[in-house]
Amino acid sequence: MKEKLYTIPMNDAINAGEECPFCYIEREVEQDLLDFVLGSGSSYMESDVREATDKAGFCRQHFKKMFDYGNTLGNGWILKTHYMQTIREMKEEFGKFTPSKSTLMGKFKKNTERENPIGIWVQEKEKSCYICKRFADTYERYLDTFFHMYKTDEEFRSKIAASKGFCLSHFGDLCEYSDKKLNDKEKKEFYPAMFALMEKNMDRLQEDVSWLVEKFDYLNKDADWKNSKDAVERGMQKLKGGYPADPPYKMNK
């Protein structure tokens, strides 16, 4: 089937031949977002962008990636006005706060859920992230594209069948999304094919990791590494997603 603009990234991800096409897309989109937020285009100086980042903030993971990116001035500007927003919200929360009454039962209650209003507010702030939100919106469109191509493009289905499958994290999303994108007949074909693909490639990774361990036995010091040299990073990716061996993504000067 002839490529369209919105199908190109998905085909690129499959053609890369890596452990998970959605990890490939996630890395590409996240790097684009870091470039947007902190890159030479100076989006952080635009009032609408700063208003959005002030309100949403960033998660711990993306603050770390923003720091590694290397734009000290850009990070400084973002933090300056985000602090102002956070302090305003914090003062509002403090102003309406009333301590709860201590009870005997409360002392024995397990701390599984936050009930303190300040704790709840902080928890919500920790969940909120401008980059995570932007990626989530983009990711959903890629899931739509995946199922559109899977249903209409025989060549794409063949590429998926011959691929290395998906990481468990993104495979879970794929299964969840398939419930609303496939009809009953399509599900009867999709799930057995995807289960077989995942079993085959999880076994492959397990064998690669096992041989890596065996290679450290002196009896195997002269044996071929086979496909095990990078088995640790690929094995980690297959279980949890991402690229554990990637260096920090930095600003291009």
Secondary structure, DSSP 8 states (H G I E B T S, - for coil): ----GGGHHHHHHHHTT-S-HHHHHHHHHHHHHHHHHHSTT-GGGSHHHHHHHHHH---HHHHHHHHHHT-HHHHHHHHHHHHHHHHHHHHHHHHT-------HHHHHS-TTS--SHHHHHHHHHHH--HHHHHHHHHHHHHHHHHHHHHHH-HHHHHHHHTS----HHHHHHHHHHHHHHS-HHHHHHHHHHHHHHHHHHHHHHHHHHHHHHHHTSGGGTTS--TT-TTHHHHHHHHHH-S-TT--------
